[in-house]
Amino acid sequence: MDPRQDDLSKVFAALADPIRRDIIARLTVGDATVSDLAAPYDVSLQAVSKHLKVLADAGLVTRSREAQRRPVHLESEALARLTTWIGRHQRQAEERLARLEEVLGDLPSSGTDAAHSTGEDR
C-alpha cells in the first residue's frame, strides 16, 4: 500500500468523530489550548487530549510550547492533501457523468416523437 494512502486513511478515521471534526473547525480560526478546546464539550480534559492525540497521529494538529501554554495548531497541509484527493475523485466522477449524459443525448428519443414518426397516434 502507498504510504500516502495510509496517511489518508488516518485522516479520514480521525475525522470520523464529530468532536474531532468540530475541533478542526474551531482551529481554523486560530490556535487554542486543550482547556479552550474542551470548554464546549461535556467531556473531560483527558478525553479531549485523547481526541487531540488521534488528530496529531493523523498529522492534522501539532502542539507547541509558548511559556506555560501548549497551544494546539491546525496543520493545514494535511487538510490540503485531503482536499486534493477529494477533488481528484470528484472531477473523475463528474467526467464520467458528463460522458454518460453525452451518450444519452445521442440516443434517439422515445415516447411522443417515436409515436408521431410511426403514425401510432392516429
MDTraj code that builds the backbone (N, CA, C; nanometers):
import mdtraj as md
import numpy as np

residues = "MET ASP PRO ARG GLN ASP ASP LEU SER LYS VAL PHE ALA ALA LEU ALA ASP PRO ILE ARG ARG ASP ILE ILE ALA ARG LEU THR VAL GLY ASP ALA THR VAL SER ASP LEU ALA ALA PRO TYR ASP VAL SER LEU GLN ALA VAL SER LYS HIS LEU LYS VAL LEU ALA ASP ALA GLY LEU VAL THR ARG SER ARG GLU ALA GLN ARG ARG PRO VAL HIS LEU GLU SER GLU ALA LEU ALA ARG LEU THR THR TRP ILE GLY ARG HIS GLN ARG GLN ALA GLU GLU ARG LEU ALA ARG LEU GLU GLU VAL LEU GLY ASP LEU PRO SER SER GLY THR ASP ALA ALA HIS SER THR GLY GLU ASP ARG".split()
xyz = np.array([
    [0.0845, -0.1185, 0.0000],
    [0.0000, 0.0000, 0.0000],
    [0.0886, 0.1242, 0.0000],
    [0.0464, 0.2226, -0.0741],
    [0.1162, 0.3508, -0.0810],
    [0.1082, 0.4177, 0.0565],
    [0.2226, 0.4587, 0.1139],
    [0.2199, 0.5215, 0.2468],
    [0.1304, 0.6453, 0.2517],
    [0.1201, 0.7187, 0.1397],
    [0.0335, 0.8369, 0.1394],
    [-0.1128, 0.7961, 0.1541],
    [-0.1505, 0.6820, 0.0974],
    [-0.2871, 0.6326, 0.1131],
    [-0.3119, 0.5959, 0.2591],
    [-0.2119, 0.5354, 0.3250],
    [-0.2268, 0.5005, 0.4657],
    [-0.2448, 0.6276, 0.5487],
    [-0.1688, 0.7333, 0.5173],
    [-0.1859, 0.8609, 0.5868],
    [-0.3267, 0.9150, 0.5655],
    [-0.3757, 0.9005, 0.4442],
    [-0.5103, 0.9463, 0.4130],
    [-0.6135, 0.8686, 0.4945],
    [-0.5909, 0.7395, 0.5121],
    [-0.6817, 0.6583, 0.5946],
    [-0.6846, 0.7090, 0.7380],
    [-0.5681, 0.7465, 0.7899],
    [-0.5620, 0.8010, 0.9261],
    [-0.6401, 0.9315, 0.9361],
    [-0.6294, 1.0148, 0.8331],
    [-0.7009, 1.1430, 0.8343],
    [-0.8515, 1.1185, 0.8316],
    [-0.8977, 1.0314, 0.7398],
    [-1.0411, 1.0021, 0.7340],
    [-1.0902, 0.9413, 0.8656],
    [-1.0139, 0.8507, 0.9236],
    [-1.0536, 0.7888, 1.0501],
    [-1.0601, 0.8939, 1.1612],
    [-0.9630, 0.9840, 1.1634],
    [-0.9626, 1.0885, 1.2659],
    [-1.0841, 1.1796, 1.2508],
    [-1.1228, 1.2071, 1.1278],
    [-1.2349, 1.2978, 1.1032],
    [-1.3709, 1.2289, 1.1134],
    [-1.3710, 1.0994, 1.1409],
    [-1.4975, 1.0258, 1.1527],
    [-1.5734, 1.0654, 1.2790],
    [-1.5049, 1.1206, 1.3757],
    [-1.5679, 1.1570, 1.5025],
    [-1.6148, 1.3031, 1.4987],
    [-1.7389, 1.3310, 1.5386],
    [-1.7903, 1.4686, 1.5311],
    [-1.7174, 1.5676, 1.6225],
    [-1.6700, 1.5230, 1.7377],
    [-1.5950, 1.6148, 1.8254],
    [-1.4644, 1.6528, 1.7579],
    [-1.3964, 1.5556, 1.6973],
    [-1.2695, 1.5867, 1.6299],
    [-1.2922, 1.6793, 1.5102],
    [-1.4005, 1.6574, 1.4361],
    [-1.4305, 1.7484, 1.3248],
    [-1.4561, 1.8893, 1.3767],
    [-1.5265, 1.9001, 1.4882],
    [-1.5540, 2.0311, 1.5461],
    [-1.4248, 2.0969, 1.5955],
    [-1.3363, 2.0196, 1.6542],
    [-1.2076, 2.0738, 1.6990],
    [-1.1317, 2.1302, 1.5791],
    [-1.1290, 2.0561, 1.4694],
    [-1.0607, 2.1041, 1.3480],
    [-1.1249, 2.2339, 1.3008],
    [-1.2572, 2.2377, 1.2978],
    [-1.3279, 2.3593, 1.2539],
    [-1.2917, 2.4776, 1.3435],
    [-1.2842, 2.4545, 1.4728],
    [-1.2519, 2.5627, 1.5661],
    [-1.1071, 2.6070, 1.5508],
    [-1.0182, 2.5143, 1.5175],
    [-0.8771, 2.5505, 1.4998],
    [-0.8521, 2.6269, 1.3701],
    [-0.9478, 2.6259, 1.2776],
    [-0.9302, 2.7063, 1.1558],
    [-0.9318, 2.8551, 1.1890],
    [-0.9917, 2.8906, 1.3024],
    [-0.9967, 3.0299, 1.3473],
    [-0.8636, 3.0705, 1.4106],
    [-0.7979, 2.9767, 1.4778],
    [-0.6704, 3.0065, 1.5428],
    [-0.6319, 2.8975, 1.6408],
    [-0.5070, 2.9024, 1.6855],
    [-0.4573, 2.8055, 1.7819],
    [-0.5354, 2.8168, 1.9130],
    [-0.5379, 2.7065, 1.9878],
    [-0.6120, 2.7055, 2.1141],
    [-0.5473, 2.6052, 2.2086],
    [-0.5693, 2.6254, 2.3367],
    [-0.5194, 2.5309, 2.4367],
    [-0.6200, 2.4162, 2.4504],
    [-0.5760, 2.3094, 2.5174],
    [-0.6652, 2.1967, 2.5425],
    [-0.7867, 2.2438, 2.6232],
    [-0.7639, 2.3287, 2.7221],
    [-0.8756, 2.3809, 2.8035],
    [-0.9737, 2.4584, 2.7170],
    [-0.9214, 2.5425, 2.6274],
    [-1.0085, 2.6180, 2.5367],
    [-1.0904, 2.5229, 2.4506],
    [-1.0241, 2.4204, 2.3981],
    [-1.0915, 2.3262, 2.3094],
    [-1.1938, 2.2416, 2.3841],
    [-1.1676, 2.2118, 2.5110],
    [-1.2572, 2.1258, 2.5897],
    [-1.3815, 2.1993, 2.6383],
    [-1.3746, 2.3317, 2.6464],
    [-1.4810, 2.4107, 2.7085],
    [-1.6231, 2.3781, 2.6595],
    [-1.6494, 2.3688, 2.5305],
    [-1.7895, 2.3491, 2.4895],
    [-1.8414, 2.2059, 2.5013],
    [-1.7566, 2.1121, 2.5393],
    [-1.7975, 1.9713, 2.5420],
    [-1.8205, 1.9246, 2.6853],
    [-1.9093, 1.8294, 2.6981],
    [-1.9367, 1.7691, 2.8278],
    [-1.8489, 1.6445, 2.8425],
    [-1.7169, 1.6640, 2.8246],
    [-1.6191, 1.5559, 2.8391],
    [-1.4995, 1.6086, 2.9176],
    [-1.4192, 1.5178, 2.9669],
    [-1.3036, 1.5571, 3.0480],
    [-1.1907, 1.6116, 2.9606],
    [-1.0975, 1.6812, 3.0260],
    [-0.9769, 1.7267, 2.9560],
    [-0.8999, 1.6071, 2.9001],
    [-0.9015, 1.4978, 2.9753],
    [-0.8331, 1.3761, 2.9308],
    [-0.8955, 1.3237, 2.8007],
    [-1.0268, 1.3286, 2.7914],
    [-1.0946, 1.2820, 2.6695],
    [-1.0580, 1.3706, 2.5502],
    [-1.0549, 1.5013, 2.5715],
    [-1.0165, 1.5932, 2.4643],
    [-0.8705, 1.5697, 2.4256],
    [-0.7856, 1.5435, 2.5246],
    [-0.6446, 1.5131, 2.4958],
    [-0.6327, 1.3872, 2.4096],
    [-0.7175, 1.2883, 2.4348],
    [-0.7161, 1.1666, 2.3523],
    [-0.7596, 1.1983, 2.2092],
    [-0.8609, 1.2830, 2.1954],
    [-0.9032, 1.3253, 2.0614],
    [-0.7880, 1.3966, 1.9906],
    [-0.7182, 1.4823, 2.0637],
    [-0.6060, 1.5557, 2.0044],
    [-0.4928, 1.4617, 1.9645],
    [-0.4723, 1.3551, 2.0400],
    [-0.3691, 1.2576, 2.0038],
    [-0.4047, 1.1900, 1.8720],
    [-0.5307, 1.1545, 1.8536],
    [-0.5743, 1.0935, 1.7273],
    [-0.5516, 1.1911, 1.6121],
    [-0.5891, 1.3181, 1.6337],
    [-0.5685, 1.4196, 1.5307],
    [-0.4200, 1.4409, 1.5017],
    [-0.3377, 1.4377, 1.6063],
    [-0.1928, 1.4539, 1.5879],
    [-0.1335, 1.3339, 1.5148],
    [-0.1766, 1.2133, 1.5492],
    [-0.1279, 1.0923, 1.4812],
    [-0.1630, 1.0937, 1.3325],
    [-0.2732, 1.1608, 1.2980],
    [-0.3149, 1.1725, 1.1582],
    [-0.2453, 1.2898, 1.0889],
    [-0.1670, 1.3664, 1.1649],
    [-0.0953, 1.4795, 1.1069],
    [-0.1798, 1.6051, 1.0921],
    [-0.2965, 1.6068, 1.1561],
    [-0.3861, 1.7214, 1.1420],
    [-0.3552, 1.8357, 1.2379],
    [-0.2971, 1.8040, 1.3539],
    [-0.2633, 1.9082, 1.4513],
    [-0.1249, 1.8814, 1.5091],
    [-0.0651, 1.9879, 1.5598],
    [0.0609, 1.9782, 1.6341],
    [0.0457, 2.0606, 1.7607],
    [0.1333, 2.0337, 1.8567],
    [0.1335, 2.1102, 1.9820],
    [0.2698, 2.1757, 1.9955],
    [0.2710, 2.2974, 2.0440],
    [0.3968, 2.3682, 2.0675],
    [0.3979, 2.4183, 2.2105],
    [0.5085, 2.4740, 2.2497],
    [0.5183, 2.5274, 2.3859],
    [0.5489, 2.6763, 2.3755],
    [0.4627, 2.7553, 2.4385],
    [0.4817, 2.9007, 2.4471],
    [0.4741, 2.9367, 2.5949],
    [0.5884, 2.9481, 2.6580],
    [0.5954, 2.9735, 2.8027],
    [0.5194, 2.8629, 2.8747],
    [0.4129, 2.8969, 2.9459],
    [0.3354, 2.7966, 3.0181],
    [0.2245, 2.7346, 2.9323],
    [0.1994, 2.7923, 2.8177],
    [0.0909, 2.7443, 2.7298],
    [0.1437, 2.6373, 2.6353],
    [0.0549, 2.5464, 2.5968],
    [0.0866, 2.4463, 2.4942],
    [-0.0252, 2.4492, 2.3905],
    [-0.0250, 2.5504, 2.3034],
    [-0.1343, 2.5622, 2.2074],
    [-0.1352, 2.4500, 2.1039],
    [-0.2541, 2.4207, 2.0585],
    [-0.2745, 2.3217, 1.9528],
    [-0.2869, 2.4000, 1.8227],
    [-0.2174, 2.3517, 1.7203],
    [-0.2123, 2.4209, 1.5914],
    [-0.2636, 2.3289, 1.4818],
    [-0.3495, 2.3809, 1.3960],
    [-0.4005, 2.3060, 1.2815],
    [-0.2936, 2.3014, 1.1724],
    [-0.2665, 2.1830, 1.1227],
    [-0.1723, 2.1655, 1.0117],
    [-0.2518, 2.1656, 0.8818],
    [-0.2597, 2.2811, 0.8196],
    [-0.3450, 2.2963, 0.7011],
    [-0.2979, 2.2113, 0.5837],
    [-0.1708, 2.1733, 0.5805],
    [-0.1205, 2.0886, 0.4722],
    [-0.1922, 1.9532, 0.4698],
    [-0.2244, 1.9003, 0.5867],
    [-0.2971, 1.7724, 0.5922],
    [-0.4366, 1.7883, 0.5325],
    [-0.5010, 1.9008, 0.5598],
    [-0.6322, 1.9265, 0.5001],
    [-0.6192, 1.9477, 0.3496],
    [-0.5097, 2.0090, 0.3060],
    [-0.4874, 2.0310, 0.1627],
    [-0.4727, 1.8975, 0.0903],
    [-0.4018, 1.8010, 0.1505],
    [-0.3885, 1.6683, 0.0882],
    [-0.5249, 1.6010, 0.0758],
    [-0.6050, 1.6143, 0.1791],
    [-0.7397, 1.5567, 0.1783],
    [-0.8252, 1.6225, 0.0697],
    [-0.8181, 1.7543, 0.0611],
    [-0.8941, 1.8280, -0.0394],
    [-0.8499, 1.7894, -0.1802],
    [-0.7212, 1.7725, -0.2003],
    [-0.6692, 1.7312, -0.3309],
    [-0.7232, 1.5945, -0.3684],
    [-0.7215, 1.5003, -0.2745],
    [-0.7709, 1.3647, -0.3012],
    [-0.9194, 1.3679, -0.3367],
    [-0.9972, 1.4406, -0.2573],
    [-1.1413, 1.4502, -0.2826],
    [-1.1668, 1.5180, -0.4172],
    [-1.0956, 1.6259, -0.4456],
    [-1.1129, 1.6984, -0.5710],
    [-1.0843, 1.6124, -0.6922],
    [-0.9773, 1.5339, -0.6852],
    [-0.9415, 1.4457, -0.7975],
    [-1.0527, 1.3451, -0.8242],
    [-1.1053, 1.2842, -0.7206],
    [-1.2108, 1.1849, -0.7384],
    [-1.3431, 1.2499, -0.7775],
    [-1.3671, 1.3701, -0.7312],
    [-1.4878, 1.4411, -0.7710],
    [-1.4821, 1.4740, -0.9203],
    [-1.3667, 1.5210, -0.9683],
    [-1.3514, 1.5514, -1.1116],
    [-1.3719, 1.4267, -1.1962],
    [-1.3159, 1.3135, -1.1527],
    [-1.3336, 1.1887, -1.2277],
    [-1.4809, 1.1496, -1.2342],
    [-1.5512, 1.1622, -1.1239],
    [-1.6939, 1.1277, -1.1217],
    [-1.7735, 1.2225, -1.2117],
    [-1.7402, 1.3506, -1.2081],
    [-1.8105, 1.4482, -1.2926],
    [-1.7833, 1.4213, -1.4407],
    [-1.6596, 1.3824, -1.4749],
    [-1.6266, 1.3500, -1.6138],
    [-1.7049, 1.2275, -1.6606],
    [-1.7159, 1.1262, -1.5748],
    [-1.7955, 1.0072, -1.6093],
    [-1.9413, 1.0445, -1.6326],
    [-1.9958, 1.1284, -1.5471],
    [-2.1338, 1.1710, -1.5603],
    [-2.1537, 1.2503, -1.6898],
    [-2.0591, 1.3376, -1.7225],
    [-2.0699, 1.4155, -1.8465],
    [-2.0667, 1.3234, -1.9681],
    [-1.9806, 1.2205, -1.9657],
    [-1.9761, 1.1236, -2.0772],
    [-2.1082, 1.0482, -2.0875],
    [-2.1646, 1.0098, -1.9750],
    [-2.2926, 0.9396, -1.9753],
    [-2.4022, 1.0291, -2.0324],
    [-2.4056, 1.1539, -1.9899],
    [-2.5062, 1.2473, -2.0413],
    [-2.4905, 1.2665, -2.1918],
    [-2.3665, 1.2687, -2.2391],
    [-2.3416, 1.2827, -2.3823],
    [-2.3938, 1.1608, -2.4583],
    [-2.3673, 1.0419, -2.4072],
    [-2.4160, 0.9190, -2.4709],
    [-2.5684, 0.9173, -2.4710],
    [-2.6279, 0.9515, -2.3589],
    [-2.7742, 0.9523, -2.3507],
    [-2.8338, 1.0578, -2.4442],
    [-2.7656, 1.1692, -2.4606],
    [-2.8130, 1.2738, -2.5511],
    [-2.8084, 1.2312, -2.6964],
    [-2.7186, 1.1393, -2.7312],
    [-2.7054, 1.0906, -2.8686],
    [-2.8062, 0.9815, -2.9012],
    [-2.8709, 0.9239, -2.8012],
    [-2.9694, 0.8187, -2.8258],
    [-3.0961, 0.8783, -2.8862],
    [-3.1621, 0.8026, -2.9746],
    [-3.2889, 0.8540, -3.0283],
    [-3.3889, 0.8687, -2.9147],
    [-3.4662, 0.9751, -2.9204],
    [-3.5636, 0.9976, -2.8133],
    [-3.6802, 0.9016, -2.8280],
    [-3.7411, 0.8696, -2.7170],
    [-3.8545, 0.7770, -2.7169],
    [-3.9805, 0.8531, -2.6816],
    [-4.0898, 0.7863, -2.6837],
    [-4.2146, 0.8490, -2.6413],
    [-4.2876, 0.9134, -2.7562],
    [-4.3264, 1.0416, -2.7408],
    [-4.4126, 1.1085, -2.8383],
    [-4.3474, 1.1230, -2.9752],
    [-4.2181, 1.1486, -2.9832],
    [-4.1524, 1.1627, -3.1124],
    [-4.1607, 1.0326, -3.1907],
    [-4.1381, 0.9213, -3.1233],
    [-4.1430, 0.7912, -3.1902],
    [-4.2857, 0.7618, -3.2349],
    [-4.3843, 0.7973, -3.1553],
    [-4.5245, 0.7703, -3.1913],
    [-4.5634, 0.8511, -3.3141],
    [-4.5197, 0.9772, -3.3218],
    [-4.5537, 1.0611, -3.4371],
    [-4.4894, 1.0114, -3.5640],
    [-4.3669, 0.9635, -3.5540],
    [-4.2969, 0.9221, -3.6756],
    [-4.3521, 0.7907, -3.7299],
    [-4.4161, 0.7082, -3.6486],
    [-4.4684, 0.5813, -3.6964],
    [-4.6180, 0.5874, -3.7243],
    [-4.6788, 0.6958, -3.6886],
    [-4.8205, 0.7105, -3.7127],
    [-4.9067, 0.6370, -3.6119],
    [-4.8523, 0.6017, -3.4966],
    [-4.9265, 0.5257, -3.3965],
    [-5.0341, 0.6079, -3.3275],
    [-5.0290, 0.7396, -3.3386],
    [-5.1259, 0.8212, -3.2651],
    [-5.2526, 0.8471, -3.3449],
    [-5.2629, 0.7916, -3.4632],
    [-5.3837, 0.8151, -3.5450],
    [-5.4955, 0.7266, -3.5107],
])
top = md.Topology()
chain = top.add_chain()
for i, resn in enumerate(residues, 1):
    res = top.add_residue(resn, chain, resSeq=i)
    for name in ("N", "CA", "C"):
        top.add_atom(name, md.element.get_by_symbol(name[0]), res)
traj = md.Trajectory(xyz[None], top)
